[in-house]
Each structure stands twice: as structure tokens, then as C-alpha cells.
Amino acid sequence: MPSIYGLKPKFQNVLRPVTNGLAHAGVTANQVTLAAMLLSLLTGAAIFHFRSQRALLLLPVVLFLRMALNAIDGMLAREHNQKTALGAILNELGDVFSDFALYLPLAVIPGFDPALVVLIVLLVVLSEMTGVIGVQIGASRRYDGPMGKSDRAFVFGALGLFLGLNLPILPVVRYVLWLVLALLLVTIVNRARGALAELRGRASQ
């Protein structure tokens, strides 16, 4: 199913000169991963502390930076011989930790249903676990949509921008959250089915 994740190769091409510069400067993929986690934690803490719609203007900026850092750490690992077992662990845990840190504080922001926010965060964790399980059963790491990491960043970044600018979208926030919740359920199913279909395809060859 279509996902913004499909744009990743073009995004990586734009960031490749920066990545090469960081590699020459001695920056490691794991350092970039940790930086993304720290950035997410500090941003989530700021949103929780200020508890205002204005603070949500941080979301689109930080989510874009986080996407860039995630792309950079992957290229450093693959293209500059920095792949490690620790890096693989940090990469998977870092994504879940960052989503948790950025999205859970929205539960205290006026206009966001706390129960829906918590459910979304739980399904985010389950969707990423489902993607990783593909590797455990012998398939590839699954990134199927329609509500993968990049898609979530787009939706919550847009909400943060519109609410931070005091645009009158509060009445639709609840419906957007329900849509995200439903699409996360579809994503979990798609990732599980995709992994199983991949295994069946290999067995039939």
C-alpha cells in the first residue's frame, strides 16, 4: 500500500553530500541515532511542559530533522561501513522511543483526546514490532504502509503546524486521530501479510 516511505531514496540523494561530510568528520551512525533520540526527548518534554498549541510548532521542524537524521544514520551505516549489531538495535529502539517521546505528550494538549493518543502510541509500537518480526521469521524488515513512520511524521507535523498557527482545525483533530488509529491497524495487518507473502514467494521458487 502506498506510503511516504517510498520517497526515501530521493530524500537520501539530497542528504548524501551532508552524510559524506559527516563521515569524513568522524561522525558515526550510532551518534546520529542517539542525537535523533535526544532531540525527540527534548521536544516531547518541551511540549509536555508548555502544554500549549503554540508549542506544537516544534513538531513539524523536529519531525523533519528526525527524518533527516534517520536517513543519514542509515546511509552512514550502509555506505561508510558502519554497520554494527549495536547500531541495528539502536535504530529499531530509537524509532519507537522517538515516536513515544514526541507523540505521547500530545495527550496533555487541549484538543487531543488522551485515550486516543495513548492508543495510537501503543499501535505505533505494535506496527514497528510487526515490521521487525518479518526478520525473525526469515523475511525482510517490513515497512508497509499506509501509516508508517514517515506517514505519521507527515500527519502529526501538519497537525502541529496548523494548531501552532492557531488555524481553526480543532473540530477535526479527533477525526484525524481516529483515522490514524484505523490506518495503523491496517499497517499492522499489511506488514504481517507482507512478510508471510514474501516467505510463500520464496518457497514457491
FILO-977311 format. One record per residue (C-alpha): residue number from 1; residue in one letter; x, y, z. Coordinates in steps of 0.05 Angstrom, whole numbers, plus 5000, padded with zeros to 4 digits. Example, Ala and Ser with C-alpha at 12.3 -4.5 7.8 and 13.67 -1.06 7.14 Angstrom:
<nodes>
+---------+-------+------+------+------+
| drentor | vexmi |   c1 |   c2 |   c3 |
+---------+-------+------+------+------+
|       1 |     A | 5246 | 4910 | 5156 |
|       2 |     S | 5273 | 4979 | 5143 |
+---------+-------+------+------+------+
</nodes>
This chain:
<nodes>
+---------+-------+------+------+------+
| drentor | vexmi |   c1 |   c2 |   c3 |
+---------+-------+------+------+------+
|       1 |     M | 5000 | 5000 | 5000 |
|       2 |     P | 5027 | 5070 | 4983 |
|       3 |     S | 5068 | 5105 | 5036 |
|       4 |     I | 5111 | 5168 | 5040 |
|       5 |     Y | 5168 | 5118 | 5056 |
|       6 |     G | 5171 | 5107 | 4981 |
|       7 |     L | 5202 | 5177 | 4974 |
|       8 |     K | 5261 | 5157 | 5018 |
|       9 |     P | 5311 | 5144 | 4961 |
|      10 |     K | 5302 | 5215 | 4934 |
|      11 |     F | 5308 | 5244 | 5004 |
|      12 |     Q | 5372 | 5205 | 5014 |
|      13 |     N | 5401 | 5232 | 4950 |
|      14 |     V | 5391 | 5303 | 4975 |
|      15 |     L | 5424 | 5286 | 5041 |
|      16 |     R | 5483 | 5246 | 5013 |
|      17 |     P | 5532 | 5305 | 5010 |
|      18 |     V | 5517 | 5321 | 5083 |
|      19 |     T | 5525 | 5247 | 5101 |
|      20 |     N | 5592 | 5243 | 5065 |
|      21 |     G | 5616 | 5306 | 5101 |
|      22 |     L | 5596 | 5277 | 5169 |
|      23 |     A | 5631 | 5212 | 5153 |
|      24 |     H | 5696 | 5249 | 5135 |
|      25 |     A | 5689 | 5288 | 5201 |
|      26 |     G | 5688 | 5223 | 5240 |
|      27 |     V | 5614 | 5224 | 5259 |
|      28 |     T | 5585 | 5154 | 5268 |
|      29 |     A | 5517 | 5126 | 5251 |
|      30 |     N | 5504 | 5109 | 5324 |
|      31 |     Q | 5519 | 5181 | 5345 |
|      32 |     V | 5468 | 5206 | 5295 |
|      33 |     T | 5416 | 5156 | 5320 |
|      34 |     L | 5428 | 5179 | 5392 |
|      35 |     A | 5423 | 5251 | 5371 |
|      36 |     A | 5355 | 5238 | 5339 |
|      37 |     M | 5331 | 5205 | 5403 |
|      38 |     L | 5356 | 5262 | 5446 |
|      39 |     L | 5323 | 5313 | 5400 |
|      40 |     S | 5257 | 5276 | 5404 |
|      41 |     L | 5261 | 5271 | 5480 |
|      42 |     L | 5276 | 5345 | 5490 |
|      43 |     T | 5220 | 5365 | 5442 |
|      44 |     G | 5169 | 5319 | 5476 |
|      45 |     A | 5190 | 5347 | 5544 |
|      46 |     A | 5180 | 5418 | 5519 |
|      47 |     I | 5111 | 5402 | 5492 |
|      48 |     F | 5092 | 5369 | 5557 |
|      49 |     H | 5120 | 5428 | 5598 |
|      50 |     F | 5086 | 5484 | 5559 |
|      51 |     R | 5022 | 5446 | 5544 |
|      52 |     S | 5001 | 5497 | 5492 |
|      53 |     Q | 4983 | 5494 | 5419 |
|      54 |     R | 5038 | 5544 | 5404 |
|      55 |     A | 5089 | 5493 | 5428 |
|      56 |     L | 5065 | 5446 | 5374 |
|      57 |     L | 5102 | 5488 | 5323 |
|      58 |     L | 5163 | 5448 | 5346 |
|      59 |     L | 5133 | 5384 | 5316 |
|      60 |     P | 5139 | 5398 | 5241 |
|      61 |     V | 5210 | 5424 | 5249 |
|      62 |     V | 5234 | 5368 | 5294 |
|      63 |     L | 5199 | 5313 | 5256 |
|      64 |     F | 5233 | 5336 | 5192 |
|      65 |     L | 5300 | 5338 | 5226 |
|      66 |     R | 5288 | 5269 | 5255 |
|      67 |     M | 5272 | 5241 | 5186 |
|      68 |     A | 5336 | 5272 | 5160 |
|      69 |     L | 5377 | 5243 | 5218 |
|      70 |     N | 5346 | 5175 | 5208 |
|      71 |     A | 5363 | 5176 | 5134 |
|      72 |     I | 5434 | 5199 | 5149 |
|      73 |     D | 5447 | 5145 | 5201 |
|      74 |     G | 5424 | 5092 | 5152 |
|      75 |     M | 5470 | 5118 | 5097 |
|      76 |     L | 5528 | 5123 | 5145 |
|      77 |     A | 5518 | 5051 | 5165 |
|      78 |     R | 5509 | 5024 | 5094 |
|      79 |     E | 5553 | 5068 | 5052 |
|      80 |     H | 5610 | 5081 | 5101 |
|      81 |     N | 5619 | 5012 | 5131 |
|      82 |     Q | 5590 | 5029 | 5199 |
|      83 |     K | 5540 | 4972 | 5205 |
|      84 |     T | 5542 | 4941 | 5275 |
|      85 |     A | 5497 | 4898 | 5317 |
|      86 |     L | 5490 | 4955 | 5367 |
|      87 |     G | 5471 | 5001 | 5311 |
|      88 |     A | 5415 | 4955 | 5289 |
|      89 |     I | 5388 | 4953 | 5360 |
|      90 |     L | 5393 | 5028 | 5369 |
|      91 |     N | 5359 | 5040 | 5302 |
|      92 |     E | 5298 | 4999 | 5319 |
|      93 |     L | 5292 | 5022 | 5391 |
|      94 |     G | 5307 | 5093 | 5372 |
|      95 |     D | 5248 | 5097 | 5325 |
|      96 |     V | 5200 | 5071 | 5377 |
|      97 |     F | 5230 | 5114 | 5432 |
|      98 |     S | 5226 | 5177 | 5389 |
|      99 |     D | 5154 | 5165 | 5369 |
|     100 |     F | 5137 | 5153 | 5442 |
|     101 |     A | 5173 | 5216 | 5464 |
|     102 |     L | 5142 | 5260 | 5411 |
|     103 |     Y | 5070 | 5235 | 5408 |
|     104 |     L | 5052 | 5216 | 5479 |
|     105 |     P | 5058 | 5288 | 5505 |
|     106 |     L | 5002 | 5307 | 5458 |
|     107 |     A | 4955 | 5274 | 5508 |
|     108 |     V | 4960 | 5336 | 5552 |
|     109 |     I | 4948 | 5386 | 5496 |
|     110 |     P | 4877 | 5416 | 5491 |
|     111 |     G | 4840 | 5387 | 5432 |
|     112 |     F | 4874 | 5318 | 5435 |
|     113 |     D | 4836 | 5260 | 5464 |
|     114 |     P | 4885 | 5229 | 5515 |
|     115 |     A | 4857 | 5159 | 5506 |
|     116 |     L | 4864 | 5163 | 5430 |
|     117 |     V | 4935 | 5189 | 5436 |
|     118 |     V | 4954 | 5131 | 5482 |
|     119 |     L | 4921 | 5080 | 5436 |
|     120 |     I | 4958 | 5109 | 5376 |
|     121 |     V | 5025 | 5105 | 5412 |
|     122 |     L | 5011 | 5032 | 5430 |
|     123 |     L | 4994 | 5015 | 5358 |
|     124 |     V | 5056 | 5051 | 5335 |
|     125 |     V | 5097 | 5004 | 5378 |
|     126 |     L | 5059 | 4944 | 5352 |
|     127 |     S | 5067 | 4965 | 5280 |
|     128 |     E | 5142 | 4971 | 5287 |
|     129 |     M | 5145 | 4905 | 5324 |
|     130 |     T | 5107 | 4873 | 5267 |
|     131 |     G | 5158 | 4901 | 5218 |
|     132 |     V | 5215 | 4872 | 5258 |
|     133 |     I | 5181 | 4804 | 5265 |
|     134 |     G | 5189 | 4797 | 5190 |
|     135 |     V | 5263 | 4789 | 5201 |
|     136 |     Q | 5252 | 4739 | 5257 |
|     137 |     I | 5212 | 4692 | 5213 |
|     138 |     G | 5261 | 4697 | 5156 |
|     139 |     A | 5230 | 4753 | 5114 |
|     140 |     S | 5256 | 4824 | 5106 |
|     141 |     R | 5244 | 4882 | 5153 |
|     142 |     R | 5174 | 4905 | 5132 |
|     143 |     Y | 5159 | 4979 | 5121 |
|     144 |     D | 5090 | 4971 | 5091 |
|     145 |     G | 5041 | 5029 | 5099 |
|     146 |     P | 4995 | 5064 | 5098 |
|     147 |     M | 5015 | 5092 | 5167 |
|     148 |     G | 5090 | 5081 | 5173 |
|     149 |     K | 5140 | 5126 | 5207 |
|     150 |     S | 5143 | 5177 | 5151 |
|     151 |     D | 5067 | 5179 | 5144 |
|     152 |     R | 5059 | 5191 | 5219 |
|     153 |     A | 5110 | 5246 | 5216 |
|     154 |     F | 5072 | 5280 | 5160 |
|     155 |     V | 5005 | 5276 | 5195 |
|     156 |     F | 5029 | 5299 | 5264 |
|     157 |     G | 5075 | 5351 | 5233 |
|     158 |     A | 5016 | 5380 | 5195 |
|     159 |     L | 4972 | 5380 | 5258 |
|     160 |     G | 5028 | 5414 | 5297 |
|     161 |     L | 5036 | 5467 | 5243 |
|     162 |     F | 4962 | 5483 | 5236 |
|     163 |     L | 4948 | 5483 | 5310 |
|     164 |     G | 5011 | 5521 | 5326 |
|     165 |     L | 4989 | 5575 | 5278 |
|     166 |     N | 4920 | 5577 | 5312 |
|     167 |     L | 4884 | 5554 | 5249 |
|     168 |     P | 4812 | 5532 | 5265 |
|     169 |     I | 4822 | 5456 | 5257 |
|     170 |     L | 4807 | 5434 | 5329 |
|     171 |     P | 4739 | 5405 | 5310 |
|     172 |     V | 4773 | 5356 | 5262 |
|     173 |     V | 4832 | 5335 | 5305 |
|     174 |     R | 4792 | 5278 | 5337 |
|     175 |     Y | 4772 | 5251 | 5269 |
|     176 |     V | 4844 | 5254 | 5245 |
|     177 |     L | 4867 | 5215 | 5306 |
|     178 |     W | 4814 | 5162 | 5292 |
|     179 |     L | 4838 | 5158 | 5220 |
|     180 |     V | 4910 | 5149 | 5243 |
|     181 |     L | 4887 | 5095 | 5291 |
|     182 |     A | 4850 | 5057 | 5236 |
|     183 |     L | 4908 | 5063 | 5187 |
|     184 |     L | 4956 | 5037 | 5240 |
|     185 |     L | 4913 | 4975 | 5246 |
|     186 |     V | 4915 | 4967 | 5170 |
|     187 |     T | 4991 | 4977 | 5172 |
|     188 |     I | 5000 | 4922 | 5223 |
|     189 |     V | 4959 | 4874 | 5181 |
|     190 |     N | 4996 | 4894 | 5117 |
|     191 |     R | 5064 | 4883 | 5149 |
|     192 |     A | 5044 | 4815 | 5175 |
|     193 |     R | 5013 | 4794 | 5109 |
|     194 |     G | 5072 | 4823 | 5070 |
|     195 |     A | 5122 | 4782 | 5110 |
|     196 |     L | 5082 | 4718 | 5101 |
|     197 |     A | 5072 | 4731 | 5027 |
|     198 |     E | 5147 | 4742 | 5020 |
|     199 |     L | 5161 | 4674 | 5052 |
|     200 |     R | 5109 | 4640 | 5008 |
|     201 |     G | 5141 | 4671 | 4947 |
|     202 |     R | 5209 | 4645 | 4965 |
|     203 |     A | 5182 | 4575 | 4979 |
|     204 |     S | 5149 | 4572 | 4910 |
|     205 |     Q | 5213 | 4589 | 4873 |
+---------+-------+------+------+------+
</nodes>
